[in-house]
C-alpha cells in the first residue's frame, strides 16, 4: 500500500534508463511517489493514487506490457478524476494510437524531424506550469511530433527554435546554419532541419472524463535542467500533489567485474569516435546503436551501485552481458571500418553481411529494443526495480 505522503504512481515498465532518470528527478523534486509495475496496475493499484507519471520509452512496448486490462485500468483511473503526466514516450502513450486519453496522434515518420535533441526555445501559453520561468529554454531527446485532431485541448507550449548546441541526428545545429540542410537531408534520407518543427505543439493539456492529462515532449526530468525542475514543481502544485524535502540517492562508486567490462566497451566507443559524452547523456554517429550501448552502461552501473558489485539473481545474466560485450566489440570494429571507408549506414541498413547478422542477434531487426540487448536489460531492470522499492521505502 502507498503511504499517505505518496500520491503519485511512477509507472516503471519499458522505460529502462528513462525510468531511472524520472525516478531521480522526482526524488530531487521532493515528490511523494511510489514505483508501480504493469502487473500492479492490472491488479487495481492505481486506486491508491491521485496521479500517474509515465516516463519516456517506446510507447508501443508500454502498451504491450500493460495489456488490455492494464490500459483499461489507466483509462478508468483518469476518467474517475486521476491525473496523467506523460513525458515523451509517456506522452505518446496518451495519444489516440495508445490509450486514447487525448485526441492527438503522432506525425507520420516521413513528416517528422526524428532525431532532434538538446536545448530548444519554446513559445509558452499562459498557465501555472510556467510560473517563475525567466527564459523559455527546455530540453528534448529525440521526440515524436504531435498532430492535434480534436478540440477541448490546450497547447501549453510550442516549438520556436533549436539552440546552437542542439543536435539533429549527429549534426550540430549551430554548425549547420551556414551550410544549409537540404543537401545533407538528401544524403541522410530523413528530415533534419529543426525549422520544420516551428509551431508544433510540445506540451498539451486536456481532460479525459473527470481527470486531467498532461502530455509533454519536453523532458522536464532531464538531469540538471533547472527549468524542467521548475515546471515539474509548478505542475505538482497545480495538481495539488505532495511536495516535500528533496531526497537524493547517494551515488557511490560502482564496483565489480561486470561493470568494468561494460565500462571498457563504453570507453572503446569513445576512443574510436563512435560516440562522445554530451551532458547529461551522449551523442553518437549515425548508424551506430549509441543509445542502446549507453543504456546498458548506465543500467549496469546502477546495478553495481545499488547492490555493491556484481549481482545475478536471474541466472545467466553475467554470462549474457559478457557475451553481448564480446559481440559488441566485434560489431563496433566492423562498423568503424565501414564508416572509415566513407560508406553510409543506418541502424538497419548496411551492405556488410557480418554486421547484419550481429545486429540481428544483438538488437533484432526492429528499431525498438529487441534481441540479446532486450533480454539483458529486462533482467537488469527487474533487479533495479526490486532494489529501488526497498531503497525508496527507506528514503
C-alpha positions in Angstrom: 0.0 0.0 0.0 1.1 3.6 -0.7 1.6 5.7 2.4 -0.3 8.9 2.9 2.6 11.0 1.5 2.8 9.0 -1.7 0.0 10.2 -4.0 1.7 9.7 -7.4 2.5 6.4 -9.1 5.6 6.2 -11.2 5.0 3.6 -14.0 8.2 1.7 -14.3 7.8 -0.9 -17.1 9.5 -0.5 -20.5 11.3 2.8 -19.7 14.7 1.5 -18.6 17.1 4.4 -18.4 14.3 6.9 -18.7 12.7 5.4 -15.6 15.9 5.9 -13.7 16.1 9.5 -14.9 12.5 10.2 -13.9 12.9 8.4 -10.5 15.9 10.6 -9.6 14.2 13.7 -10.9 11.1 13.1 -8.8 13.3 12.4 -5.7 15.1 15.7 -6.2 11.8 17.4 -6.6 10.6 16.0 -3.2 7.6 14.5 -4.9 5.6 11.9 -2.9 5.5 8.9 -5.2 5.7 5.1 -5.4 7.0 2.8 -8.1 4.4 0.6 -9.8 4.5 -2.1 -12.4 2.1 -3.0 -15.2 1.1 -6.1 -13.2 0.2 -3.9 -10.2 -1.8 -1.5 -12.5 -3.7 -4.5 -13.8 -4.4 -5.5 -10.2 -6.0 -2.1 -9.5 -3.2 -0.5 -7.5 -3.8 2.9 -9.2 -6.8 3.3 -6.8 -4.3 4.3 -4.1 -3.0 7.4 -6.0 -4.1 10.8 -7.3 -1.7 10.9 -10.3 0.2 8.6 -12.7 3.6 9.7 -14.0 4.8 7.9 -17.2 8.4 8.4 -18.2 10.0 8.2 -21.7 10.5 5.0 -23.7 8.8 3.2 -26.5 5.0 3.8 -26.1 4.2 0.7 -28.1 6.2 -1.5 -25.7 4.5 0.1 -22.8 1.1 -0.8 -24.3 2.2 -4.4 -24.7 3.4 -4.5 -21.1 0.1 -3.1 -19.8 -2.1 -5.4 -21.9 -5.8 -4.7 -22.5 -6.6 -4.9 -18.8 -3.8 -2.5 -17.7 -4.7 0.0 -20.4 -8.3 -0.1 -19.3 -7.2 0.4 -15.6 -5.4 3.6 -16.6 -8.4 4.9 -18.5 -10.7 4.2 -15.6 -8.3 5.9 -13.2 -8.1 9.1 -15.3 -11.8 9.1 -16.1 -12.7 8.9 -12.4 -10.6 12.0 -11.6 -6.9 10.9 -11.6 -4.2 13.0 -13.3 -2.0 11.6 -16.1 1.5 13.1 -16.6 3.3 11.7 -19.6 6.9 12.6 -20.7 8.0 11.9 -24.3 7.2 8.2 -24.7 4.8 8.6 -21.8 3.1 11.4 -23.7 3.0 9.1 -26.8 1.2 6.5 -24.7 -1.6 9.0 -24.1 -2.3 9.6 -27.8 -5.1 8.1 -30.0 -2.7 5.3 -31.1 -2.1 4.4 -27.4 -4.5 4.8 -24.5 -6.7 7.4 -26.3 -6.7 9.8 -23.4 -6.2 12.8 -25.8 -7.4 13.3 -29.4 -3.9 13.7 -30.7 -1.7 11.5 -32.8 2.0 11.3 -33.8 3.1 12.8 -37.1 3.8 10.2 -39.8 7.6 9.4 -39.7 8.2 10.9 -43.1 6.9 14.3 -41.9 8.9 14.3 -38.6 12.3 15.6 -37.7 13.0 12.3 -35.9 16.4 12.8 -34.3 16.5 16.3 -32.7 17.9 16.5 -29.2 19.2 19.1 -26.8 18.1 22.6 -25.8 15.3 24.4 -27.6 13.5 27.6 -27.2 9.7 27.3 -26.8 6.7 29.6 -27.0 4.6 29.3 -23.9 0.9 30.0 -23.3 -0.4 31.4 -20.0 -0.6 28.6 -17.5 0.7 27.9 -13.9 3.2 25.5 -15.4 5.4 28.4 -16.4 5.2 30.5 -13.3 8.6 32.0 -12.4 10.1 31.0 -15.8 12.7 33.5 -16.9 13.9 32.1 -20.2 11.8 29.6 -22.2 14.6 27.0 -22.8 14.0 23.3 -22.2 15.4 20.0 -23.5 14.0 17.4 -25.8 15.5 14.0 -26.6 14.6 12.5 -30.0 10.8 13.0 -29.6 8.0 12.2 -31.9 5.8 15.1 -33.0 2.1 15.7 -32.3 -0.8 16.4 -34.5 -3.9 17.7 -32.7 -7.1 16.3 -34.2 -9.8 17.3 -31.8 -10.9 20.2 -29.7 -11.1 20.7 -26.0 -7.3 20.7 -25.5 -4.8 23.5 -24.8 -1.4 23.7 -26.3 0.7 25.0 -23.4 4.0 25.1 -25.3 5.0 25.0 -29.0 8.4 24.7 -30.8 10.1 28.0 -31.7 13.7 27.2 -32.5 16.6 24.9 -31.6 19.6 26.2 -29.7 23.0 26.2 -31.4 24.2 23.4 -29.1 21.4 21.1 -30.1 21.9 18.2 -32.4 19.8 16.9 -35.3 21.0 13.3 -35.7 24.8 13.6 -35.3 24.9 17.1 -36.7 25.4 20.2 -34.5 22.6 22.7 -35.2 24.8 25.7 -34.9 27.5 24.4 -37.2 24.9 23.6 -39.9 23.4 27.1 -40.0 26.0 28.3 -42.6 25.8 25.1 -44.6 22.1 24.6 -45.2 20.1 21.4 -44.5 18.8 20.5 -48.0 21.8 18.6 -49.3 22.5 16.8 -46.1 18.8 15.8 -45.7 19.1 14.1 -49.1 22.2 12.3 -48.1 20.7 11.1 -44.8 17.3 10.3 -46.2 15.5 11.9 -43.3 14.3 15.4 -42.2 16.9 17.2 -40.2 16.1 20.9 -40.3 14.7 21.9 -37.0 12.8 24.8 -38.6 10.4 22.2 -39.9 9.1 21.9 -36.3 8.2 25.6 -35.9 4.8 25.9 -34.2 4.5 22.2 -33.4 2.8 21.5 -30.1 5.1 20.3 -27.4 3.0 20.3 -24.2 -0.7 19.6 -24.4 -3.3 19.6 -21.6 -6.7 18.0 -21.9 -9.5 16.2 -20.0 -10.5 12.6 -20.0 -13.6 12.1 -18.1 -13.1 13.9 -14.8 -9.3 13.6 -15.0 -6.5 15.9 -16.3 -4.0 14.7 -18.9 -0.6 16.4 -19.5 1.4 15.2 -22.5 4.9 16.7 -22.8 7.6 16.1 -25.4 9.8 18.4 -23.3 11.9 16.3 -20.9 11.2 18.1 -17.7 13.1 15.3 -15.9 16.4 16.0 -17.7 19.2 15.9 -15.1 20.5 19.3 -14.2 17.7 21.1 -16.1 16.6 23.9 -13.7 13.7 25.0 -15.9 12.5 21.4 -16.1 12.5 21.1 -12.4 10.7 24.4 -12.1 8.0 23.2 -14.5 7.5 19.9 -12.6 7.3 21.8 -9.3 4.7 24.1 -10.8 2.8 21.1 -12.2 2.8 19.3 -8.8 1.4 22.4 -7.1 -1.2 22.9 -9.9 -2.4 19.4 -9.4 -2.3 19.6 -5.6 0.2 16.7 -5.3 2.6 16.1 -2.4 5.9 18.0 -2.4 8.3 17.5 0.5 12.0 17.8 1.0 14.4 16.8 -1.8 15.7 13.3 -1.5 18.8 12.4 -3.4 20.4 8.9 -3.7 24.0 8.7 -2.7 25.9 7.9 -5.8 28.6 5.6 -4.5 31.4 4.4 -6.9 30.4 1.3 -8.9 32.4 -1.9 -8.5 32.5 -5.4 -10.0 33.9 -7.2 -13.0 30.6 -6.9 -14.9 30.6 -3.1 -14.6 34.3 -3.0 -15.6 33.6 -5.0 -18.8 30.7 -2.7 -19.8 32.7 0.4 -18.9 35.6 -0.9 -21.2 33.1 -1.2 -24.0 31.8 2.3 -23.4 35.4 3.7 -23.4 36.1 1.8 -26.6 33.3 3.6 -28.4 34.7 6.9 -27.2 38.2 6.1 -28.3 37.0 5.2 -31.8 34.9 8.4 -32.2 31.7 6.4 -32.4 30.1 8.5 -29.6 31.1 11.2 -27.1 29.8 12.3 -23.8 27.4 15.2 -24.0 25.8 16.4 -20.8 23.9 14.7 -19.5 23.9 11.8 -21.9 25.9 11.0 -25.1 25.9 11.7 -28.8 26.7 9.0 -31.3 27.4 8.8 -35.0 24.6 8.0 -37.4 24.3 4.3 -38.0 25.5 3.2 -34.5 23.2 2.0 -31.8 24.7 4.5 -29.4 21.7 4.9 -27.1 21.4 1.2 -26.5 25.1 0.9 -25.5 24.7 3.9 -23.2 21.6 2.5 -21.7 23.4 -0.8 -20.9 26.3 1.1 -19.5 24.2 3.3 -17.2 21.9 0.4 -16.1 24.8 -1.9 -15.2 26.4 1.0 -13.4 23.2 1.5 -11.4 23.0 -2.2 -10.6 26.6 -2.1 -9.3 25.9 0.9 -7.1 22.6 -0.5 -5.7 23.9 -3.9 -4.9 27.5 -3.1 -4.2 29.1 -5.1 -7.0 28.1 -7.9 -9.4 24.6 -9.2 -8.9 22.8 -12.0 -10.7 19.5 -13.4 -9.3 18.1 -14.3 -12.7 20.6 -17.0 -13.8 23.0 -16.4 -16.6 22.8 -12.6 -16.6 26.6 -12.1 -16.1 27.3 -14.6 -18.8 24.9 -12.9 -21.3 26.3 -9.5 -20.6 29.9 -10.7 -21.3 28.6 -12.4 -24.5 27.0 -9.1 -25.5 30.1 -7.1 -24.8 32.2 -9.5 -26.8 29.8 -9.4 -29.8 29.6 -5.6 -29.4 33.3 -5.2 -29.6 33.4 -7.1 -32.9 30.4 -5.2 -34.3 31.7 -1.8 -33.4 35.0 -2.5 -35.0 33.3 -3.6 -38.2 31.0 -0.5 -38.2 34.1 1.7 -37.5 35.8 0.3 -40.6 32.7 0.9 -42.8 32.4 4.5 -41.6 36.2 4.9 -42.2 35.7 3.9 -45.8 33.0 6.6 -46.1 30.1 4.2 -46.6 26.7 5.3 -45.3 25.0 3.1 -42.8 21.9 3.4 -40.7 20.7 1.4 -37.7 19.0 -1.1 -40.1 20.9 -0.7 -43.4 24.3 -1.9 -44.4 25.8 -4.0 -47.2 28.1 -5.9 -44.8 26.6 -9.4 -44.1 28.5 -9.9 -40.8 27.3 -6.6 -39.5 23.7 -7.5 -40.4 24.0 -10.9 -38.7 25.5 -9.4 -35.5 22.9 -6.6 -35.3 20.1 -9.1 -35.7 21.4 -11.3 -32.9 22.2 -8.4 -30.6 19.3 -6.0 -31.2 16.8 -7.7 -33.6 15.8 -6.0 -36.8 13.5 -3.6 -35.2 14.2 0.0 -34.2 12.7 -0.6 -30.8 14.6 -2.7 -28.3 15.0 -6.4 -29.1 17.4 -9.3 -29.3 20.0 -10.2 -26.7 20.1 -6.5 -25.6 16.4 -6.5 -24.7 16.8 -9.8 -22.8 19.6 -8.4 -20.7 18.1 -5.0 -19.9 14.8 -6.6 -19.0 16.6 -8.7 -16.3 18.7 -5.7 -15.1 15.6 -3.6 -15.0 13.8 -6.1 -12.8 16.7 -6.2 -10.3 16.9 -2.4 -10.2 13.1 -2.1 -9.7 13.1 -4.5 -6.8 16.1 -2.8 -5.1 14.7 0.7 -5.6 11.4 -0.2 -3.9 13.4 -1.1 -0.8 15.7 2.0 -1.1 12.7 4.3 -1.7 10.7 2.9 1.2 13.7 3.7 3.5 14.0 7.2 1.9 
